[in-house]
């Protein structure tokens, strides 16, 4: 690590802050500006038409490194990946999902689950170190702290080696990051694109303060990609207690999940980054071979979904369809849970028809109002038979789900109004029992470190707590 390449500004000193953003902490910021956000309320689409049969492909489209597979080859591939007992229902769901999102399945990939900061950061930095041509990074948080500085040092070193580094960072997520931190990267030749500056004078006529870029994407040489819940911040310098025998540690990092992808699907994530960059119409993207040929390197079949404010709500629709189609189990792990009526009703219906619905939520959070708003749903869920658990000790930041053991998703999207309405997000849906088993094992491990919430216990909470939940629920649209 070339630690001397970046000046190590004081971590505790947040001045001078980004001139476009100010000095408020991102979470505190939202609590201070609701008066700015009381116009042009967006709405989620009515999904009633997705409950019944809709026009969908007889069989979902599947593409690989050679192009689109024939219907026969696609059917054979899905049968191998899903197994004979699940293939019919899974193919129907995949067809509906394609009709709703417009995104095909992509075959021939290697997908690796990564857990918690140290493992995830090590994998990303190893890929960056091996970069030969380009590094594209999209992130919500990029802090100036020991981990952020180390990450920036490596990016600067690669830029000086001749590798083109391009970074999109969100202006609210980096409110507390000094401008000097980004200026030093820019001076080294790194191209930087701040997403939606807080100052309205920076984007006259195109200012959308409430719309944020919450994606976490890293694509190296167009050949390996990472996505999930992890930001570039010191919270990920330590591991949580996930799969740890030392259950009494007091200094723990955030609990999060990321994935590493190799194969044809990397191009889809690269397109998400390139599309976001070009649509900002701010800084020219340097010419590189961002989309090299991608051979098949594994047997995973997946779908890359992205969302943006005012878009087609791909991720929202995919979650709804998977929950509606569940026959056995819905296991969700999520940091921020403030669902809209349609997702909430779909979860309740699933539990009432006998599906094992379990949701792991945080017991502590970096977003206090979001936590309280999430609590306001506990009573309804518990009465419907949904099992609710709260993760102990570590801050839960993962955004994952596994349904019927064969539909899995990992990404940046929380089950809340902000993710579905106001943020740019990205999720990957992976089909198959083998990946589903890995996801189920991780879910069961998290359950070991979580406390069940019972209806009897919940009814006994103080009236002051109930008032906080009610008040936070009123602000659900803005959280």
FENWO-V99991 format. One record per residue. N is the residue number from 1. D_LAST is the distance of its C-alpha to the last C-alpha in Angstrom with 2 decimals. Layout:
n=N d_last=D_LAST
n=N d_last=D_LAST
//
This chain:
n=1 d_last=38.23
n=2 d_last=39.15
n=3 d_last=37.39
n=4 d_last=39.28
n=5 d_last=38.01
n=6 d_last=34.92
n=7 d_last=35.27
n=8 d_last=33.47
n=9 d_last=31.65
n=10 d_last=30.61
n=11 d_last=27.54
n=12 d_last=26.64
n=13 d_last=27.25
n=14 d_last=24.24
n=15 d_last=26.43
n=16 d_last=27.08
n=17 d_last=23.50
n=18 d_last=22.79
n=19 d_last=24.13
n=20 d_last=21.65
n=21 d_last=18.61
n=22 d_last=19.62
n=23 d_last=19.34
n=24 d_last=15.98
n=25 d_last=14.35
n=26 d_last=11.49
n=27 d_last=9.07
n=28 d_last=10.78
n=29 d_last=10.75
n=30 d_last=7.25
n=31 d_last=8.33
n=32 d_last=11.57
n=33 d_last=11.19
n=34 d_last=9.66
n=35 d_last=13.34
n=36 d_last=13.62
n=37 d_last=11.29
n=38 d_last=13.07
n=39 d_last=15.39
n=40 d_last=16.02
n=41 d_last=13.37
n=42 d_last=13.78
n=43 d_last=14.68
n=44 d_last=15.35
n=45 d_last=19.11
n=46 d_last=21.25
n=47 d_last=22.54
n=48 d_last=25.31
n=49 d_last=27.90
n=50 d_last=26.95
n=51 d_last=27.95
n=52 d_last=31.61
n=53 d_last=33.85
n=54 d_last=32.99
n=55 d_last=35.12
n=56 d_last=34.63
n=57 d_last=37.01
n=58 d_last=39.72
n=59 d_last=38.77
n=60 d_last=35.75
n=61 d_last=36.52
n=62 d_last=36.97
n=63 d_last=37.63
n=64 d_last=38.92
n=65 d_last=40.54
n=66 d_last=43.39
n=67 d_last=41.42
n=68 d_last=40.79
n=69 d_last=42.50
n=70 d_last=44.80
n=71 d_last=43.78
n=72 d_last=46.30
n=73 d_last=45.13
n=74 d_last=41.46
n=75 d_last=42.32
n=76 d_last=44.42
n=77 d_last=41.72
n=78 d_last=39.07
n=79 d_last=41.68
n=80 d_last=42.35
n=81 d_last=38.70
n=82 d_last=37.67
n=83 d_last=40.92
n=84 d_last=43.02
n=85 d_last=41.31
n=86 d_last=37.85
n=87 d_last=38.72
n=88 d_last=39.06
n=89 d_last=35.68
n=90 d_last=33.95
n=91 d_last=35.71
n=92 d_last=34.69
n=93 d_last=31.00
n=94 d_last=31.42
n=95 d_last=33.07
n=96 d_last=30.39
n=97 d_last=27.69
n=98 d_last=29.75
n=99 d_last=30.25
n=100 d_last=26.52
n=101 d_last=25.45
n=102 d_last=28.70
n=103 d_last=28.73
n=104 d_last=31.90
n=105 d_last=32.45
n=106 d_last=33.78
n=107 d_last=36.56
n=108 d_last=38.31
n=109 d_last=35.56
n=110 d_last=35.34
n=111 d_last=31.94
n=112 d_last=31.51
n=113 d_last=28.82
n=114 d_last=27.83
n=115 d_last=26.26
n=116 d_last=24.80
n=117 d_last=25.03
n=118 d_last=28.79
n=119 d_last=29.88
n=120 d_last=27.33
n=121 d_last=27.98
n=122 d_last=31.70
n=123 d_last=31.69
n=124 d_last=29.84
n=125 d_last=32.06
n=126 d_last=35.12
n=127 d_last=34.34
n=128 d_last=33.75
n=129 d_last=37.04
n=130 d_last=38.90
n=131 d_last=37.57
n=132 d_last=40.42
n=133 d_last=38.96
n=134 d_last=35.20
n=135 d_last=31.89
n=136 d_last=28.64
n=137 d_last=25.41
n=138 d_last=21.85
n=139 d_last=19.17
n=140 d_last=15.74
n=141 d_last=17.08
n=142 d_last=20.75
n=143 d_last=21.58
n=144 d_last=24.95
n=145 d_last=25.99
n=146 d_last=28.93
n=147 d_last=27.37
n=148 d_last=25.89
n=149 d_last=29.24
n=150 d_last=31.18
n=151 d_last=29.26
n=152 d_last=29.81
n=153 d_last=33.46
n=154 d_last=34.02
n=155 d_last=32.55
n=156 d_last=34.77
n=157 d_last=37.73
n=158 d_last=37.33
n=159 d_last=37.03
n=160 d_last=40.26
n=161 d_last=41.87
n=162 d_last=41.32
n=163 d_last=38.25
n=164 d_last=35.85
n=165 d_last=32.33
n=166 d_last=29.45
n=167 d_last=25.89
n=168 d_last=22.66
n=169 d_last=19.98
n=170 d_last=16.59
n=171 d_last=16.84
n=172 d_last=13.48
n=173 d_last=14.00
n=174 d_last=17.47
n=175 d_last=16.97
n=176 d_last=19.10
n=177 d_last=21.69
n=178 d_last=24.94
n=179 d_last=26.22
n=180 d_last=29.53
n=181 d_last=28.10
n=182 d_last=27.46
n=183 d_last=30.62
n=184 d_last=32.76
n=185 d_last=31.63
n=186 d_last=32.26
n=187 d_last=35.71
n=188 d_last=36.57
n=189 d_last=36.09
n=190 d_last=32.63
n=191 d_last=30.87
n=192 d_last=27.34
n=193 d_last=24.79
n=194 d_last=21.72
n=195 d_last=19.00
n=196 d_last=17.76
n=197 d_last=18.86
n=198 d_last=16.90
n=199 d_last=20.13
n=200 d_last=20.75
n=201 d_last=24.41
n=202 d_last=24.09
n=203 d_last=23.38
n=204 d_last=24.87
n=205 d_last=24.26
n=206 d_last=21.90
n=207 d_last=19.02
n=208 d_last=15.57
n=209 d_last=13.20
n=210 d_last=9.99
n=211 d_last=11.86
n=212 d_last=12.09
n=213 d_last=14.66
n=214 d_last=13.38
n=215 d_last=16.88
n=216 d_last=19.36
n=217 d_last=22.86
n=218 d_last=26.24
n=219 d_last=29.40
n=220 d_last=32.77
n=221 d_last=35.86
n=222 d_last=34.37
n=223 d_last=35.62
n=224 d_last=33.08
n=225 d_last=29.29
n=226 d_last=26.45
n=227 d_last=22.89
n=228 d_last=20.33
n=229 d_last=17.63
n=230 d_last=19.52
n=231 d_last=18.88
n=232 d_last=21.69
n=233 d_last=21.22
n=234 d_last=23.36
n=235 d_last=21.24
n=236 d_last=23.23
n=237 d_last=26.60
n=238 d_last=27.14
n=239 d_last=27.01
n=240 d_last=25.35
n=241 d_last=27.81
n=242 d_last=27.61
n=243 d_last=31.26
n=244 d_last=32.48
n=245 d_last=35.35
n=246 d_last=34.43
n=247 d_last=32.02
n=248 d_last=32.36
n=249 d_last=31.19
n=250 d_last=29.05
n=251 d_last=27.97
n=252 d_last=25.88
n=253 d_last=23.50
n=254 d_last=20.35
n=255 d_last=21.01
n=256 d_last=20.38
n=257 d_last=22.18
n=258 d_last=23.49
n=259 d_last=26.35
n=260 d_last=29.31
n=261 d_last=30.93
n=262 d_last=34.43
n=263 d_last=36.19
n=264 d_last=35.71
n=265 d_last=31.94
n=266 d_last=31.46
n=267 d_last=32.32
n=268 d_last=29.38
n=269 d_last=26.91
n=270 d_last=28.99
n=271 d_last=28.70
n=272 d_last=24.89
n=273 d_last=25.16
n=274 d_last=28.05
n=275 d_last=26.49
n=276 d_last=23.38
n=277 d_last=25.78
n=278 d_last=28.19
n=279 d_last=25.69
n=280 d_last=24.51
n=281 d_last=28.15
n=282 d_last=28.14
n=283 d_last=30.26
n=284 d_last=33.00
n=285 d_last=32.70
n=286 d_last=35.92
n=287 d_last=38.24
n=288 d_last=38.30
n=289 d_last=39.01
n=290 d_last=35.39
n=291 d_last=36.41
n=292 d_last=39.50
n=293 d_last=41.17
n=294 d_last=39.47
n=295 d_last=41.81
n=296 d_last=40.87
n=297 d_last=40.33
n=298 d_last=39.19
n=299 d_last=38.86
n=300 d_last=35.14
n=301 d_last=33.89
n=302 d_last=30.32
n=303 d_last=28.03
n=304 d_last=25.68
n=305 d_last=22.66
n=306 d_last=20.39
n=307 d_last=17.75
n=308 d_last=16.67
n=309 d_last=15.00
n=310 d_last=17.65
n=311 d_last=19.61
n=312 d_last=21.16
n=313 d_last=18.28
n=314 d_last=20.66
n=315 d_last=18.53
n=316 d_last=17.00
n=317 d_last=20.60
n=318 d_last=22.07
n=319 d_last=19.95
n=320 d_last=20.79
n=321 d_last=24.45
n=322 d_last=24.85
n=323 d_last=23.50
n=324 d_last=25.69
n=325 d_last=28.64
n=326 d_last=28.49
n=327 d_last=31.78
n=328 d_last=31.81
n=329 d_last=28.66
n=330 d_last=24.91
n=331 d_last=23.77
n=332 d_last=20.16
n=333 d_last=18.80
n=334 d_last=15.10
n=335 d_last=12.82
n=336 d_last=9.44
n=337 d_last=10.41
n=338 d_last=8.54
n=339 d_last=11.30
n=340 d_last=12.44
n=341 d_last=15.81
n=342 d_last=17.99
n=343 d_last=16.96
n=344 d_last=17.03
n=345 d_last=20.40
n=346 d_last=21.75
n=347 d_last=21.20
n=348 d_last=22.87
n=349 d_last=25.70
n=350 d_last=26.30
n=351 d_last=26.71
n=352 d_last=28.94
n=353 d_last=31.20
n=354 d_last=31.80
n=355 d_last=29.51
n=356 d_last=28.64
n=357 d_last=24.83
n=358 d_last=23.52
n=359 d_last=20.01
n=360 d_last=19.60
n=361 d_last=16.39
n=362 d_last=15.97
n=363 d_last=17.60
n=364 d_last=16.29
n=365 d_last=13.22
n=366 d_last=12.22
n=367 d_last=8.71
n=368 d_last=9.97
n=369 d_last=7.32
n=370 d_last=6.14
n=371 d_last=9.94
n=372 d_last=10.70
n=373 d_last=8.75
n=374 d_last=10.65
n=375 d_last=13.73
n=376 d_last=13.78
n=377 d_last=14.98
n=378 d_last=17.74
n=379 d_last=20.37
n=380 d_last=20.31
n=381 d_last=20.50
n=382 d_last=23.23
n=383 d_last=25.26
n=384 d_last=25.28
n=385 d_last=26.62
n=386 d_last=23.67
n=387 d_last=24.18
n=388 d_last=21.25
n=389 d_last=21.71
n=390 d_last=20.02
n=391 d_last=21.09
n=392 d_last=23.00
n=393 d_last=23.24
n=394 d_last=21.40
n=395 d_last=17.72
n=396 d_last=17.02
n=397 d_last=15.53
n=398 d_last=17.54
n=399 d_last=16.55
n=400 d_last=19.81
n=401 d_last=21.58
n=402 d_last=25.28
n=403 d_last=26.62
n=404 d_last=30.30
n=405 d_last=31.07
n=406 d_last=31.40
n=407 d_last=28.12
n=408 d_last=25.87
n=409 d_last=22.83
n=410 d_last=21.47
n=411 d_last=18.92
n=412 d_last=15.67
n=413 d_last=13.65
n=414 d_last=11.43
n=415 d_last=11.70
n=416 d_last=8.29
n=417 d_last=7.54
n=418 d_last=6.20
n=419 d_last=9.49
n=420 d_last=11.59
n=421 d_last=10.94
n=422 d_last=9.93
n=423 d_last=11.31
n=424 d_last=14.92
n=425 d_last=15.53
n=426 d_last=18.84
n=427 d_last=20.23
n=428 d_last=23.84
n=429 d_last=25.39
n=430 d_last=28.65
n=431 d_last=31.30
n=432 d_last=33.97
n=433 d_last=34.99
n=434 d_last=35.67
n=435 d_last=32.21
n=436 d_last=30.86
n=437 d_last=33.05
n=438 d_last=31.63
n=439 d_last=28.10
n=440 d_last=29.38
n=441 d_last=31.11
n=442 d_last=27.99
n=443 d_last=26.15
n=444 d_last=29.11
n=445 d_last=29.14
n=446 d_last=25.55
n=447 d_last=26.58
n=448 d_last=29.29
n=449 d_last=26.84
n=450 d_last=24.58
n=451 d_last=25.15
n=452 d_last=25.27
n=453 d_last=23.52
n=454 d_last=26.09
n=455 d_last=25.81
n=456 d_last=28.41
n=457 d_last=26.59
n=458 d_last=23.30
n=459 d_last=25.17
n=460 d_last=26.47
n=461 d_last=23.26
n=462 d_last=23.51
n=463 d_last=22.59
n=464 d_last=20.55
n=465 d_last=18.30
n=466 d_last=18.11
n=467 d_last=17.13
n=468 d_last=14.18
n=469 d_last=13.00
n=470 d_last=13.74
n=471 d_last=11.98
n=472 d_last=8.63
n=473 d_last=9.30
n=474 d_last=9.84
n=475 d_last=6.37
n=476 d_last=5.35
n=477 d_last=5.94
n=478 d_last=3.82
n=479 d_last=0.00
//
